[in-house]
Structures are given as structure tokens and as C-alpha cells.
């Protein structure tokens, strides 16, 4: 599958990214490590005019210990697993991360990208050619759910696409917060209030907002075991 054309912008800082999107009306997507977004662009389930890379922005790539642990959204899964602050306060997290994907993907995939990964469905996450073999589902703007054909527009949730984030399950148990920043405002939201049950509008992130950090309150006495 070949990339469709789009304009690519590598943001050097968070403010530069926010200034750039303030000039755009729509048609843009943010990219972190790209392990979730790149296949979607190739499949044309996402068709952006602009791709804005946040990968490697310094203020989004730090892990800090204050009265809480602050994890930047652009921290890679590998860096999160090997960080000394995490090893001290959440030592079991490294083992959990080792269950996510493969080493190559963990070296590129980010914390924020994992939390914001799009819901998956075998009928939706296909190329346009394959999807054209059946009618469009709700997530693609159609009038049917191929997994559960008797679903109606009045039903909740409407879309049964599968939630795939590994870290979300762990951070929910830690009662974490996400920090969301736009050009005009910053808000801090409990992760348990961030996600929505429907596979179409899967969270409360607004257009133009960037998930900048995850905050975990200390001390944490929990020991979490995660198995896939």
C-alpha cells in the first residue's frame, strides 16, 4: 500500500506545534511514533492533508518525579521501561511493557500514541479495496455494524471496534490523569473520565488538543500484574 500525498511538518517544540495548527482549519492529524497512524494512512482509514509530528519534542519526552510522576506523551515505551524513576517507584511496569508488541515497535511507539491508539475492527481496518467488498460500517460513515448486524443508531455503544491500548488498562488502575493542551487552554482529566465507550468517538480529546503528559500520584503501593 502506497502513501497518499500530504504535507508533513516536524514540530520542534510544543508551542510551535500549537501555533502551526492554529493556522489550519481542519484536515490535520498528530503523529507520535507512527506505529498506529502509518498503517491507517496506508489503509486510507485516515486521509490527512497535514501530518504534524510531535515525536522527540523535548518538553514532551521527559519523565519527572515531583509529588507525582509526570510522563511525557512522547516518551517511547522502551525509555519508559528503562527509566530509573519508573524502576524505583513502579518497578513492575517494565515487565508489563515487555508484553507490548515487539522490541522494534517499543523502540518507536510512544506512551501518548499507545493511549490514543484508534479502536480496531477486522471490517474497518482494511484497505479501501477490501472495504469496498461490503457496505460501510458506522465507523466508516455507513449504516451497519458487521460484527453485530442488529445494532441501531439509538444504541450505545454504536460502534463495537476493539479498544487496544495496553497502557490504558494499567494507568487506569493507578488512577492517573492526562494533561491536554490547546492553543488557549490546558486541562487535566482523570483517565477514567477520558475514554468513551463508543468506538467512533473513543475519547474526549478535542480537535487541536495535544495530550502532553500523564500524571501518576505518589506514593503508589499497588503491584499490578498484566497478562495478554
C-alpha positions in Angstrom: 0.0 0.0 0.0 1.4 3.4 -1.0 1.2 6.6 1.0 -1.3 9.2 -0.3 0.1 12.7 -0.6 0.1 15.0 2.4 2.1 17.9 3.9 4.4 16.8 6.7 5.5 19.2 9.5 8.0 18.2 12.2 7.3 20.4 15.2 10.5 21.5 17.1 8.5 22.4 20.2 5.1 22.2 21.8 4.4 25.9 21.2 5.4 25.6 17.5 3.0 22.7 17.1 0.2 24.7 18.7 1.0 27.8 16.6 1.1 25.7 13.4 -2.3 24.1 14.0 -3.9 27.4 14.8 -3.3 28.3 11.1 -5.1 25.2 9.9 -8.9 24.8 9.8 -9.0 21.0 9.6 -7.6 18.0 7.8 -4.6 17.6 10.2 -3.5 14.7 12.4 -0.8 14.5 15.0 1.8 11.7 14.8 3.9 10.3 17.6 6.0 7.2 16.8 3.7 6.4 13.8 3.2 2.7 14.6 -0.6 3.2 14.7 -1.0 6.1 12.4 1.1 5.0 9.4 -0.9 1.8 8.8 -4.1 3.8 9.0 -2.9 6.3 6.4 -1.8 3.4 4.1 -5.2 1.8 4.5 -6.8 5.2 4.0 -8.9 4.9 7.1 -7.3 8.2 7.9 -6.7 10.7 5.0 -5.0 13.8 6.3 -4.0 16.9 4.4 -1.4 17.6 7.1 0.6 15.3 9.3 2.2 17.1 12.3 4.9 15.1 14.0 5.3 15.6 17.8 8.0 12.9 18.0 11.0 13.9 20.0 9.7 17.3 21.3 11.9 17.9 24.3 9.3 19.0 26.8 7.1 16.0 25.8 9.9 13.5 26.1 10.8 13.7 29.8 9.9 11.7 32.9 10.0 13.7 36.1 9.4 13.0 39.8 7.6 15.7 41.8 4.8 15.0 44.2 3.7 12.8 41.3 5.4 11.0 38.3 5.0 13.1 35.1 5.4 11.0 32.0 5.7 13.0 28.7 3.5 11.7 25.9 6.4 11.3 23.5 8.4 9.1 25.8 9.0 5.8 24.0 7.8 2.5 25.6 11.5 1.4 25.7 12.6 4.5 27.5 9.7 4.3 29.9 10.6 0.7 30.8 14.3 1.5 31.5 13.8 4.9 33.3 15.3 4.9 36.8 12.3 6.9 38.2 10.0 4.2 37.0 12.3 1.4 38.2 12.2 3.0 41.7 8.5 3.8 42.1 6.8 1.4 39.6 9.2 -1.5 39.2 6.7 -3.9 37.8 5.8 -1.5 34.9 8.9 -2.6 32.9 7.7 -6.2 32.9 4.3 -5.1 31.7 5.8 -3.1 28.9 7.7 -6.2 27.7 4.3 -7.7 26.8 3.5 -4.9 24.4 4.2 -5.6 20.7 7.9 -6.3 19.8 11.2 -4.6 20.7 11.3 -2.8 17.4 7.9 -1.3 17.9 8.6 -0.4 21.6 11.7 1.5 20.5 9.5 3.7 18.4 6.0 3.7 19.9 5.2 6.4 22.5 3.2 6.5 25.7 0.8 9.1 24.2 0.4 7.2 21.0 -0.5 4.0 22.9 -3.1 5.7 25.0 -4.6 7.3 21.8 -4.5 4.3 19.5 -7.5 4.0 17.4 -10.0 1.2 18.1 -9.6 -1.8 15.7 -12.1 -3.8 13.7 -11.4 -6.5 11.1 -14.1 -5.0 8.9 -12.8 -1.4 9.2 -9.0 -1.7 9.4 -8.5 -2.9 5.8 -7.6 -1.2 2.5 -10.2 0.7 0.6 -10.3 -2.1 -2.0 -11.2 -4.7 0.6 -13.7 -2.5 2.5 -15.5 -1.8 -0.8 -16.4 -5.5 -0.9 -19.1 -4.9 1.8 -21.3 -1.9 2.9 -19.8 0.8 5.0 -20.0 0.3 8.8 -20.9 3.0 11.3 -17.2 3.9 11.9 -16.7 4.4 8.2 -19.9 6.6 7.9 -22.3 3.8 6.9 -25.4 2.4 8.3 -24.5 -1.1 9.7 -22.2 -2.9 12.1 -20.8 -6.0 10.5 -19.9 -7.5 13.9 -23.4 -7.0 15.4 -25.9 -6.5 12.4 -28.9 -5.7 14.6 -27.3 -2.5 16.2 -29.4 0.6 15.6 -28.4 4.3 15.6 -30.1 4.7 19.0 -27.9 2.0 20.6 -25.0 2.8 22.9 -22.3 2.0 22.2 -22.9 2.2 18.5 -19.5 1.0 17.3 -18.0 -2.2 18.6 -14.5 -1.6 17.4 -12.0 -3.1 19.8 -10.1 -0.9 22.3 -6.4 -1.9 22.0 -4.3 0.3 24.3 -2.2 -1.8 26.8 -1.0 1.1 28.9 -4.5 2.5 29.4 -5.6 -0.5 31.4 -2.5 -0.1 33.7 -2.8 3.6 34.1 -6.5 3.4 34.9 -5.6 1.1 37.9 -3.1 3.8 39.0 -5.9 6.4 39.0 -3.8 8.5 36.5 -4.5 11.9 35.0 -3.9 13.1 31.4 -2.9 16.7 30.7 -4.5 18.1 27.5 -3.2 21.4 26.0 -4.6 23.5 23.2 -3.6 27.0 22.0 -5.9 28.6 24.5 -6.3 26.3 27.5 -4.8 23.4 29.4 -7.0 20.9 31.2 -6.2 17.9 33.5 -8.6 15.0 33.2 -8.8 11.7 35.1 -8.0 8.9 32.7 -11.1 7.1 33.8 -13.2 10.0 32.6 -11.2 10.5 29.4 -12.4 7.4 27.5 -15.8 6.9 26.0 -17.5 3.5 25.4 -18.1 4.0 21.7 -15.5 3.0 19.1 -16.2 6.1 16.9 -15.8 8.9 19.4 -13.5 6.9 21.6 -12.3 9.7 24.0 -13.0 13.4 24.9 -9.9 14.8 23.2 -10.9 17.8 21.2 -9.6 18.9 17.8 -6.4 21.0 18.3 -5.7 19.5 21.7 -2.4 17.6 22.4 -2.0 15.1 25.1 1.2 16.4 26.7 1.7 14.3 29.9 0.4 11.6 32.1 0.5 12.1 35.8 0.6 9.3 38.4 0.1 10.2 42.1 2.8 9.1 44.6 3.3 7.0 46.6 1.8 4.0 44.8 1.5 0.9 47.0 -0.1 -1.2 44.3 1.6 -4.0 42.5 -0.1 -4.7 39.1 0.2 -7.8 37.0 -0.8 -7.6 33.4 -1.2 -10.5 31.0 -2.2 -10.6 27.4 
